[in-house]
Amino acid sequence: MRITYLFDPLCGWCYGAGPALEKLSRLDGVTLDLAPTGMFAGEASRPMDKQFASYAWQNDQRIARLTGQPFSDAYREHVLGAVGGLFDSAPATLGLVAVGLSDPAREFDALKILQRARYQEGRNNSDLGVVADTLAAAGFVEAAQRVQAPDESLLAAYRSRISAARADMARFGVQGVPTILVKSGDQCRKIDSRFLYGEFNLLAAELQAG
């Protein structure tokens, strides 16, 4: 069984789905493919202002209550409080793509590290330098170096990954993230995202139902 995970590294609901994805990644016979959609990247980014920060924090508290995932005061102060900055997932996505090129087996680990840096440690990974430092500290040295000075090879891989994810979104009528697509044999189907936030046995049963 192959699971494609459509996500954005700055999506709070994707962070909230982390525990379920962790369990999925450990199932025997399951391959987890990360598919960054670029939903909040580049042209889809937006300025961080007080109104958006307030909306994001309220949404984050809802996610925390539902999933148990922590959103720290450091995150609220240093990330949401960075008024005048950008809410842009391009740097974190670029970091993940770089890890995918240099150490593909650990890309999910890198995603968890970048999410923890943002939501728990209060490090603003909308900044390319923060992403590079975070990856380097976690042992992804080659990826960190590539992120600091992106070459055309890395940028082409970044565009290709996002394009492939968006093609899957269009094919299955996906409007938001997180979403998982499950391929078993010649069949591929979309799983309702609500299963990512409930009892894991319900998600496992839904995966087997097809």
N, C-alpha and C positions, 0 to 999 in steps of 0.2 A: 504494500500500500504506500502510495506517495502522496504527501500532503503539501500543498502549496499555500503558504501563509502570506496573504496580502495585507500589508501594514504600512505604517509610517512611524519612524522612530520618535516623532514628537506627538504622537497620538496618545492621549491619556488612556483611552479605552484599550489600546493595544498593550500598553504597560499593564493595565489591569488584567488582561488576558494572559499575562506572563506565566502564572502558576499552571494554567491548563496547558500552555505550549510546552512548558518544561516536562510535564508528565507525558505529553504526546511524543516528545523527542526521545523518550526513554523506552517507548513500547517496542517490543520485538517485531521485526518485519516492517517497521515504519521508517520512511525517509522523509525528513522535513526540509522543504526548500523555502528559503526566504525570498519574498517577492516585494521589494520596496516600490511603492506606487508613486512616490514624489508628490503626494497629495498636498503637502505644505511646503514644497521646495521651490526655490527660484521664483518664477513668476507667480506661483501660488502662495508665496510667503506674505506676511502682513506685519505692519508695525506693532510693536508692543506698547499699548497705551493702557491707561487706568481702567477703562471700560472693559477691554478685552481681558485684562488680568483678573478683574473681578469675576467675569463670566467663567474664565478658565478655572479659578480656584473653587467656585461653587460646583462646577462639574467634577473637578478632581475629588472633592469631598464625597460626592455621590459614588464615584468609582471606589474610593477607599472603603466606604461602608459596605458596598456590595462584594468587594473582592479581598479586602484586608491588605491591599497593597499600600505602603506608606507614601505620603506626600509631606515632606518635612517643612518646617518653618524656614529653613535655609533656602529651600526651593522657592517658597513664597516670596521671601525677601530679595534673593539675589537673581532669580530667573524671572518670575512674574513682576518683580519690583524694578526690573531693568527697563524702566520707561524710556522710550526713545530708541531702543534696540529693535531687533527683528525677531519675529517668530518664523524661523526658516529651517526646514529640515534638510536642506541640501548638504550642509557640512557633515551631519551625522550619517546621512545616507552615503555620502562619498566615502566616509570612513569605513562603513560596512562593506561597500563594494571593494575597497582596497584590501580589507581582510579576506574577502571572498577570493581575491586573486592570489594572495600570498599564503593564506592558511584557511582554506575553505571549510575544513572540518570544524573550525572554531567560530564560525560566523555567528551562530546563535549565542555563543558565550559573549562575543563582542557586543551584540545588541543588548544583552542584559547589563553589561558593564556600562554602556553609554546611557541606558535608561536609569540605572542606579545613580550615575554621576549627576544626572539632571534632577530627578525627583527626590532623591534622598540626600545627596551631598550638596545640592544647590549650585552645581556648575553648569553654566549656560552653554550647552552644546549646539547652539545656533552659531557658535563661533568656531571657525576652522582650527584656530590655535588650541582651543580647549579640547576639541576632538582629538587632535594629534597628541596632546599631552596625556589625555586619558588613555588612549590606545598604547602609547609608549610605556606608561606606568604599569599597564596590564600585561606587558610582554609582547605586544604586537609592534615590534620595532620597525619592521619593513613597511607595514601598512602606515604607521605614523609618519615615516619619512616621505612616503608617496603623497600622503594627504597634505603635508607642509608645502609641497611643490608639485601639484597635480600635472601630469603630462597628458598628452593626447590619448595614450593608451588607456589610462585610468578614466578619463572623461568619456571616452567612447564606451567603455564597459558600463559606466554609470548610466549613460543614455540608453544603452541596450537593455539593462536590467529594468529600468523604469518603463521603457516601451513595451517590453514583454509583459510586465505586470498590468499595464493599462489595457493591453490586448485581452488579457484574461478577464479583466473587469468588464470590458465591453461584451465579450463573448457570453458571460454569465449574468449580465445585467446588474453588476455590483455597483452600488452607489456610494458605499462608505467602507471604512475599515475599522476594526479588523474583520477579515473574512477568510475562511479556509475552504479550499477546494480539495476534494479527495479523488484520487485516481486509483482505481483497482482494475487491473486488466485493461480492457479497451474503454472502460466507462469512466467518466469524470463528472462530478456533481458538486454543487455548493451546499455547505452545511450552514444552517441558521446560526448566526453569531451568538444568540442567547445561550447556546450550549457551552460557550466558552466561559460562562460566569456562574454556572450551577454546579451540581454534583458531577464529579468527573466520570462516574459510572454511566451517567446519562449520555455524556458526550461519547464515551467508548461504545455504548450501545448504538448510538446514531451512526457512528462510523461503520459499524458492522452491518447496519440495517440494509445498506445498499448491496 
